[in-house]
Amino acid sequence: MIFNFRIVSDEVDNFRRDIQIDADSTFLDLRNAIFESVNYDKNQMCSFFICDDNWEKVREITLEDMGLDASEDAYLMDETILSDEIEDEGARLMLTFDYLNDRSFYIEMKKSETGRTLSEPLCTSAMGVAPAQESQLEIFEAKPAAKNAKAIEDFDEEFYGTDSYNDDEFDAAGFDEMTLEE
């Protein structure tokens, strides 16, 4: 059986990839096919999430065993077969490829084809440019810091005042006469 998946992004409107893959392939095979179709580095951490009809995460399938909760079963990409977790057309998945900024691809199984097999995954349609694998947030944060570095260097000790305390600057009598109104 062959699964046909459509991959989209909420960051890029005209981005889409269609992937055909054998139902007996692993989630790692699917991850590799997606990453190859968008030229992403395969050494980055990522996770699949099986989702319900409202895109709520139901189960995580990780690249590596994180050992976070021993009471729950760990689902690993290289051990988990697609057909064991995906049964029906319309099944929804998320592939989180940027943990720090919670960025993901949204994946839906469009159709399954029985009676056929596929030895290697195949990208059957590629439209648009994929979002950058790593968020540009770090670049945006670095620019103001560099821009303000000169201004920070210009501050001297007098900018912050002096270390000495002058009793005349604080009029305690003024506070004694104040009352709180209800």
PyMOL commands that set and color helices and strands:
alter all, ss='L'
color gray80, all
select helices_A, chain A and resi 27-38+82-85+137-154+157-160+167-169+172-176
alter helices_A, ss='H'
color red, helices_A
select strands_A, chain A and resi 2-9+16-22+47-51+57-62+92-98+103-113+122-127
alter strands_A, ss='S'
color yellow, strands_A
deselect
rebuild
show_as cartoon
